[in-house]
């Protein structure tokens, strides 16, 4: 039987939609009905497994699935030594220690001899050990932010994204234990045929991620300013310059990093560029 790559993704939860969207953008098409937990792609040698987030690290470790899209925080908590193949840039968050907002938090020693509620028992234990803090860890699997308000703990260790859940529950972030985002993880012992399929997917993902951070820029520029304009537009290799029907003017095309474009555009306007268009790029082969 021909080898397929078995990819596990969250059945529900924060990573589910972005994971599905990313795979579809990679050309991995599949039709999954509600509650269908395994589906074959009809466009790529891939089988998708929709699983509970907390079960996925061990499924990949045991080879039930070959790769998975998971938060780095989940893999660290499960201590499973999977290979981090590619960070994906979504579901960015941090695992933080938080305390009631009236606490004058001066550092992690605040927790010496105190109780901390968390679903991240392993990660927290390691962090406390590394900082020589003795605290009691109270394991709970959800709604951790309620613990200080009902007298269950002096503080919590939980994921923070916007900070709104902490705020709504009268808590504030004390310190960050780790930063996390969604990533593609793999079993470290993939057979060669599966590694080839994974490499193809990673290439597609990198092309999508590269495109997200870049824009295609077109503008009309006076010919006598083109040398200066090119200096503020580094582009991929060098900008494309095409003559316009109007004497003395050219059309300049290039690709620019999103983080650079506002600065570059101010300079371009000063140099006399007109009709500047910024166009999104769908995929950029890297
Ligand atoms: C996570 C986390 C916090 C919340 C933080 O829960 O456990 O409760 O998000 O996000 P915020 O800083 O943007 O408010 P999630 O909603 O993912 O569900 P969970 O309780 O199943 O972890």
Boltz pocket constraint, residues with backbone or C-beta under 6 A from the ligand:
constraints:
  - pocket:
      binder: B
      contacts: [[A, 14], [A, 141], [A, 142], [A, 143], [A, 145], [A, 158], [A, 159], [A, 160], [A, 161], [A, 162], [A, 163], [A, 164], [A, 165], [A, 166]]
      max_distance: 6.0
